[in-house]
C-alpha cells in the first residue's frame, strides 16, 4: 500500500509504532521497522543523551530500515537536555522524529537543518495546524479513544480525522483506537495516510515489557480504561487497577482543591516497576480503549502482515461488493 506517509518516511506499510514510555526500546522499534512499518524509540525513557545514543546504535545493529525517535516536550521547570537528545539523534543517523507534548518549535531549526522529518502528535485540529505552520512534515492526530493524554476536547476520531482532512495540507496518520485492518481502512477513508498504534504494539512478542502487562491488555475490554488527572487538566487514559481507583477516589473527595502531590505515589516513577517487573497494581499506566479489540500476542511481523492482507481484502472485496453494478 502506497500513501503519502510511506513515501515520506520510505517505509513499506503505512503503520507507525508510537513512542511509549518504557516500551519503545530498540527491540520493539527494530521489529516494527523490519516488518515494514515505522518503529519508534522513546527518547526520554533513556535517562541521558548518551543512553539514547547507545539505544539508537543498538537499533541500527538490529535493522537497516528507517526508524524514529520520540521526543516528548514536557511542561517542566527542569527540562531534559533536549539539545543533547537531538544531537544524539542526529549523530545516530536517525532521520525521523516523532514529537509530542508541547510545541517543538524551539527545536525545529536544528532538526530541519539535519534533514530530519518531524511528525508531531496532536489532539486537536488547531494544534495540528500549528504543527503544520512551524514546519512539521506530518502530524499524528490523536483521538479521544487513545491511551495516554487525549487532550481536553474529548473529540473522537470519527469526527477528528475528517476535520483534520478538511484543514490540513500536510499528511497525517490516525492515532487512538487503532488495532487492525478495519482501523487502517477506516482511517484512510477519513483522510488519513496511515495509522499510529501504541497499545496494540505493547501486546506483541517483541515488546520488551513484562508478560503481566501483555496479559492485562488481552484480558481487558473496551470498558476497562479510566480518565485520571482531569481536574489537573492533564487528563490521561489508563487501564483501571487499584492505584487508578485510589486516584479517582481522591479526585472525587478533593475536587478542585486536588494537587499533583496528592496523587504522586500513584503516577510518579511507576513505569519501570509496571513495565519491567510486572507490578500491575502499583500505579497508573497508559492504555487505550482499543484493548477491547486485542485478543492475542503476535510477533510484529505477524501483526503487520495480517493487517495489510486483511486491509486489502476489505478494500477489494467487502467495500467493492457494496458498489452497484
C-alpha positions as CSV (number, residue, x, y, z in Angstrom):
1,X,0.0,0.0,0.0
2,X,1.5,3.3,-1.1
3,X,0.4,6.5,0.7
4,X,1.9,9.9,1.4
5,X,3.3,8.5,4.7
6,X,5.0,5.5,3.2
7,X,6.6,7.9,0.6
8,X,7.6,10.5,3.2
9,X,9.3,8.0,5.6
10,X,10.4,5.5,3.0
11,X,8.5,2.6,4.6
12,X,6.6,-0.3,3.1
13,X,3.4,-0.1,5.1
14,X,1.6,2.9,6.5
15,X,1.8,1.7,10.1
16,X,3.7,3.6,12.8
17,X,4.5,2.3,16.3
18,X,4.2,5.4,18.5
19,X,6.6,6.3,21.3
20,X,5.6,4.8,24.6
21,X,7.4,5.2,28.0
22,X,9.4,2.1,29.0
23,X,8.0,0.3,25.9
24,X,9.7,1.9,23.0
25,X,13.1,0.3,23.2
26,X,15.4,-0.8,20.3
27,X,13.9,-4.4,20.3
28,X,10.4,-3.2,19.5
29,X,11.4,-0.4,17.2
30,X,13.6,-2.7,15.1
31,X,10.9,-5.4,14.9
32,X,8.3,-3.0,13.7
33,X,10.7,-1.5,11.1
34,X,11.8,-4.9,9.9
35,X,8.2,-5.8,9.4
36,X,7.7,-2.8,7.1
37,X,6.3,-0.3,9.5
38,X,8.0,2.6,11.3
39,X,9.3,1.6,14.7
40,X,10.0,4.3,17.3
41,X,12.4,4.5,20.2
42,X,11.1,6.5,23.2
43,X,13.8,9.2,23.8
44,X,13.0,10.2,27.3
45,X,12.9,6.6,28.6
46,X,16.6,6.9,28.1
47,X,17.9,8.9,31.1
48,X,20.6,10.8,29.3
49,X,21.5,11.7,25.7
50,X,24.4,9.2,26.0
51,X,21.9,6.4,26.9
52,X,19.8,7.4,23.9
53,X,22.9,7.3,21.6
54,X,23.5,3.7,22.8
55,X,19.9,2.7,22.2
56,X,20.0,4.2,18.7
57,X,23.2,2.3,18.0
58,X,21.6,-0.9,19.2
59,X,18.6,-0.4,16.9
60,X,20.9,0.3,14.0
61,X,22.5,-3.1,14.7
62,X,19.1,-4.7,14.6
63,X,17.7,-3.1,11.4
64,X,18.7,-1.4,8.2
65,X,15.2,0.1,7.8
66,X,14.1,3.6,8.8
67,X,13.1,4.1,12.4
68,X,12.1,7.1,14.5
69,X,12.8,8.5,17.9
70,X,10.1,10.1,20.0
71,X,10.8,13.3,21.9
72,X,8.1,14.5,24.3
73,X,8.4,18.1,25.3
74,X,7.4,18.4,28.9
75,X,6.0,21.4,30.8
76,X,8.6,21.3,33.5
77,X,11.0,23.7,35.2
78,X,13.9,21.4,35.0
79,X,13.7,20.4,31.3
80,X,15.5,17.4,30.0
81,X,18.6,18.1,27.9
82,X,16.7,18.3,24.6
83,X,19.6,19.7,22.6
84,X,21.7,16.8,23.8
85,X,19.0,14.3,22.8
86,X,18.6,15.9,19.4
87,X,22.4,15.8,18.9
88,X,22.3,12.0,19.8
89,X,19.5,11.6,17.2
90,X,21.4,13.4,14.5
91,X,24.8,11.7,15.2
92,X,23.0,8.3,15.3
93,X,21.7,8.8,11.8
94,X,18.1,8.9,12.7
95,X,16.1,10.9,10.2
96,X,12.6,10.8,11.6
97,X,11.5,12.2,14.9
98,X,8.0,11.9,16.5
99,X,7.4,14.9,18.8
100,X,4.7,15.1,21.4
101,X,3.6,17.3,24.3
102,X,4.4,20.9,23.9
103,X,5.2,22.5,20.6
104,X,8.6,21.5,19.2
105,X,9.0,24.9,17.5
106,X,12.1,25.9,19.5
107,X,13.9,22.8,18.3
108,X,12.7,22.7,14.7
109,X,15.7,24.6,13.1
110,X,18.2,22.1,14.5
111,X,16.2,19.1,13.3
112,X,15.4,20.5,9.9
113,X,19.0,21.6,9.3
114,X,19.9,18.0,9.9
115,X,17.4,16.8,7.3
116,X,15.1,15.2,9.9
117,X,11.4,14.6,9.1
118,X,9.2,15.6,12.0
119,X,5.8,14.1,12.8
120,X,4.0,15.9,15.7
121,X,1.3,14.2,17.8
122,X,-1.7,16.4,18.2
123,X,-5.1,16.0,19.9
124,X,-6.9,18.8,18.1
125,X,-7.2,20.4,14.6
126,X,-5.8,23.7,15.9
127,X,-2.7,22.1,17.3
128,X,-2.3,20.2,14.0
129,X,-2.5,23.5,12.1
130,X,0.1,25.0,14.4
131,X,2.4,22.0,13.8
132,X,2.0,22.5,10.0
133,X,2.7,26.2,10.3
134,X,6.0,25.6,12.2
135,X,7.3,23.3,9.5
136,X,6.3,19.8,10.7
137,X,6.3,17.3,7.8
138,X,3.3,15.3,9.1
139,X,1.1,15.0,12.2
140,X,-0.3,12.1,14.2
141,X,-3.9,13.0,15.0
142,X,-4.8,11.5,18.4
143,X,-8.5,10.9,19.1
144,X,-10.2,10.8,22.5
145,X,-10.1,6.9,22.4
146,X,-6.3,6.9,22.8
147,X,-4.2,5.7,25.7
148,X,-2.1,8.3,27.4
149,X,-3.0,12.0,27.1
150,X,-6.1,12.7,24.8
151,X,-6.2,16.5,25.5
152,X,-9.2,18.2,26.9
153,X,-11.5,18.5,23.9
154,X,-12.9,14.9,24.0
155,X,-13.3,14.6,20.2
156,X,-13.3,11.0,19.0
157,X,-11.7,10.1,15.7
158,X,-14.9,9.7,13.7
159,X,-15.1,13.5,13.9
160,X,-11.5,14.5,14.5
161,X,-10.0,12.7,11.4
162,X,-12.4,14.2,8.8
163,X,-11.9,17.6,10.4
164,X,-8.1,17.3,10.1
165,X,-8.6,16.2,6.5
166,X,-10.6,19.3,5.8
167,X,-8.0,21.7,7.3
168,X,-4.5,20.2,6.8
169,X,-2.2,20.3,3.8
170,X,0.5,18.1,5.2
171,X,-0.2,14.3,5.6
172,X,-1.5,12.9,8.9
173,X,-1.9,9.5,10.5
174,X,-4.7,8.4,12.7
175,X,-3.8,7.6,16.3
176,X,-6.0,6.4,19.1
177,X,-8.3,3.3,18.8
178,X,-6.1,1.8,16.0
179,X,-5.7,-2.0,16.2
180,X,-6.3,-3.9,13.0
181,X,-7.1,-3.7,9.3
182,X,-10.5,-2.2,9.9
183,X,-8.8,0.6,11.8
184,X,-6.4,1.3,8.9
185,X,-9.1,1.2,6.1
186,X,-11.4,3.4,8.2
187,X,-8.6,5.9,8.9
188,X,-7.7,6.1,5.2
189,X,-11.3,6.6,4.3
190,X,-11.5,9.6,6.6
191,X,-8.4,11.2,5.0
192,X,-5.5,9.8,7.0
193,X,-2.5,8.4,5.2
194,X,-1.8,5.7,7.7
195,X,-2.2,4.8,11.4
196,X,-0.2,5.0,14.6
197,X,-0.6,2.2,17.1
198,X,0.5,2.2,20.7
199,X,-1.4,-0.2,22.9
200,X,-1.7,-2.8,20.1
201,X,2.1,-2.9,19.8
202,X,2.6,-3.5,23.6
203,X,0.8,-6.8,23.1
204,X,3.4,-8.2,20.7
205,X,6.1,-10.8,21.3
206,X,8.9,-8.3,20.8
207,X,7.6,-5.6,23.1
208,X,10.2,-5.7,25.9
209,X,7.7,-5.5,28.8
210,X,6.6,-8.0,31.5
211,X,4.2,-10.7,30.4
212,X,1.8,-9.4,33.1
213,X,1.4,-6.2,31.1
214,X,0.6,-8.0,27.9
215,X,-1.8,-10.3,29.7
216,X,-3.7,-7.4,31.2
217,X,-4.2,-5.8,27.8
218,X,-5.5,-9.1,26.3
219,X,-7.8,-9.6,29.2
220,X,-9.2,-6.1,29.2
221,X,-12.4,-4.9,27.4
222,X,-13.1,-1.5,26.0
223,X,-14.8,-0.7,29.3
224,X,-11.7,-1.1,31.4
225,X,-9.9,2.2,31.0
226,X,-10.4,5.3,33.1
227,X,-9.6,9.0,32.7
228,X,-7.4,10.3,35.6
229,X,-5.9,13.8,36.3
230,X,-8.8,15.5,34.6
231,X,-9.1,18.1,37.5
232,X,-5.4,19.0,36.9
233,X,-6.1,19.4,33.2
234,X,-3.5,16.8,32.5
235,X,-6.0,14.1,31.5
236,X,-4.6,10.6,30.9
237,X,-6.4,7.4,29.8
238,X,-5.1,4.4,31.8
239,X,-6.1,0.8,32.4
240,X,-8.0,0.5,35.7
241,X,-6.4,-1.1,38.7
242,X,-6.2,-0.5,42.5
243,X,-4.0,2.6,42.1
244,X,-6.3,4.1,39.5
245,X,-9.3,3.7,41.7
246,X,-7.4,5.4,44.5
247,X,-6.7,8.3,42.2
248,X,-10.3,8.6,41.2
249,X,-11.4,8.5,44.9
250,X,-9.0,11.3,45.8
251,X,-10.2,13.4,42.8
252,X,-13.8,12.9,44.0
253,X,-13.1,13.8,47.6
254,X,-10.7,16.7,47.0
255,X,-12.4,18.2,43.9
256,X,-10.9,21.4,42.6
257,X,-8.5,21.5,45.5
258,X,-6.6,18.5,44.4
259,X,-2.9,18.9,43.8
260,X,-0.4,16.7,41.9
261,X,1.3,16.0,45.2
262,X,-1.9,14.2,46.3
263,X,-1.6,11.5,43.7
264,X,2.2,11.5,43.2
265,X,2.6,8.0,44.7
266,X,0.3,6.5,42.0
267,X,1.7,8.3,39.0
268,X,5.4,9.3,39.5
269,X,8.1,6.8,38.8
270,X,5.8,3.8,38.5
271,X,6.5,2.8,34.9
272,X,9.7,0.8,35.5
273,X,8.1,-1.3,38.2
274,X,5.0,-1.9,36.0
275,X,6.6,-2.4,32.6
276,X,9.8,-4.1,33.7
277,X,8.7,-6.0,36.8
278,X,5.0,-6.6,36.2
279,X,3.7,-5.0,39.4
280,X,0.3,-4.3,37.9
281,X,-1.4,-2.6,40.9
282,X,1.4,-0.2,41.9
283,X,0.4,2.8,39.7
284,X,-1.4,4.2,36.7
285,X,-0.2,3.3,33.2
286,X,-1.4,4.4,29.8
287,X,-3.7,2.1,27.8
288,X,-6.2,2.8,25.1
289,X,-9.9,1.7,24.8
290,X,-8.6,-0.4,21.9
291,X,-7.7,-3.0,24.4
292,X,-11.1,-4.3,23.7
293,X,-10.0,-5.3,20.2
294,X,-6.8,-7.0,21.3
295,X,-7.1,-10.8,21.8
296,X,-3.6,-12.2,21.0
297,X,0.1,-11.6,21.3
298,X,1.6,-12.0,17.8
299,X,5.0,-11.0,16.5
300,X,5.2,-7.6,15.0
301,X,5.6,-9.1,11.5
302,X,2.6,-11.4,12.1
303,X,0.5,-8.4,13.2
304,X,1.5,-6.1,10.4
305,X,1.2,-8.8,7.7
306,X,-2.2,-9.7,9.0
307,X,-3.3,-6.0,8.9
308,X,-2.1,-5.4,5.4
309,X,-3.6,-8.7,4.0
310,X,-7.0,-8.1,5.7
311,X,-7.0,-4.4,4.7
312,X,-6.6,-5.3,1.0
313,X,-9.4,-7.8,1.4
314,X,-11.7,-5.2,2.9
315,X,-11.0,-2.7,0.2
316,X,-11.1,-5.1,-2.8
317,X,-13.9,-7.4,-1.6
318,X,-16.1,-6.1,1.1
319,X,-16.2,-2.4,0.0
320,X,-16.1,-3.2,-3.7
321,X,-19.1,-5.6,-3.3
322,X,-21.2,-2.7,-1.9
323,X,-20.9,-0.8,-5.1
324,X,-23.8,-1.2,-7.5
325,X,-23.0,-2.9,-10.8
